[in-house]
Amino acid sequence: MLLPATAVLCAMLCLSHVVAGCSGAPGDAFRTRVFLASWHMGVTTRSLFAWSFRGTLPPFVSKREHIREIVRKSTRASPRSAFLRASNGRGVSNNGSVSTTETAAAPTAPQHVSVNRPNPVSVGTIVWLASELMFFAGLFAMYFTVRSVMPAEEWAAETAKLNLTFAAINTTVLVLSSVTCQMGVLAAERFQPVRTGKIFQVGRWGMHEWMTLTYVMGAIFIGGQVFEYAELVHEGVTISSSAYGSVFYLTTGFHGLHVIGGLIAFLFLLGRSFAARRFGHHEATTAIVTSYYWHFVDVVWIALFAVIYFLQ
């Protein structure tokens, strides 16, 4: 259908060129130019009429740019050409052949505004830790209440049996375990479950190595607390010996149970990571919420250590 229309238009332009040559009317050079372009390029009727009413072609446009403009305009009207241009970034002519010139990218649809909602697992963990904070606040209130009603001499005699140096070392181990736990979280956020180097190249450790070290340090803290309990029992400080013994074992004992719960969470985290075929967002989220709990346990112990061993 394109060739007959082009032939008719070319015949009309030739007739107008002859008449213009006889009358000497201006614009015959432009019509000759359009005739040659339509004969050699086979452009569409729409493009020829557009040129006829636009005026003469700019003299500074090169032949290559002129051909590129013709192909671009002729392919823009075709839906199939627009589809192919959007898929591979190249224009397609009316006869179905792929053009070697790059065309403009297809316009993209406006993107919808996305709202990043917080992770429900993280939110649930934070809300649960807030309730645990209220629980430990009650234990602190119990400690200060007993201290206020207990005679000062009896209280001082009980606190003198505490081993401050050993408790400080044990506290340092627990605080450093919080650092190693956070290093494991950073590795999980990089989706790096295992190390990329040798075992002594700490900078290349993955989540498994950091969390395993955290587990070992937490277990050392629990072992040190059990050893301290044995020493205090040997000194005569039991949960039923005095009011001080009751508040001491209740506050530190419940914290120790929370540390044991954190160790179980680390075992669950490592087991899930090893069982997963591919370390993804679910495993990383498990590592993050476990670190929330472990940091909370460390902060609570720092407060307990300051109150029980320093303020006494």
Buried (B, 14 or more C-beta within 10 A) or exposed (E): EEEEEBEEBBEEBEEBBEEBEEEEEEEBEBBBEBBEBBEEBBBBBEBBEEBBEEEEBEEEEEEEEBBBEBBBBBBEEBEEBBEBBEEEEBBBBBEEEEBEEEBEEEEEEEEEEEEEEEEEBEEEBEEBBEEBEEEBEEBBEBBEEBBEEBEEEEBEEBBEBBBEEEBEEBBEBBBBBBBBBBBBBEBBEEBBBBBEEEEEEBEBBBBBBBBBBBBBBBBBBBEBBEEBBEBBBEBEBBBEBBBBBBBBBBBBBBBBEBBEEBBEBBEEBBEBBEEEEEBEEEBBBBBBBBBBBBBBBBBBBBEBBEBBBEEB
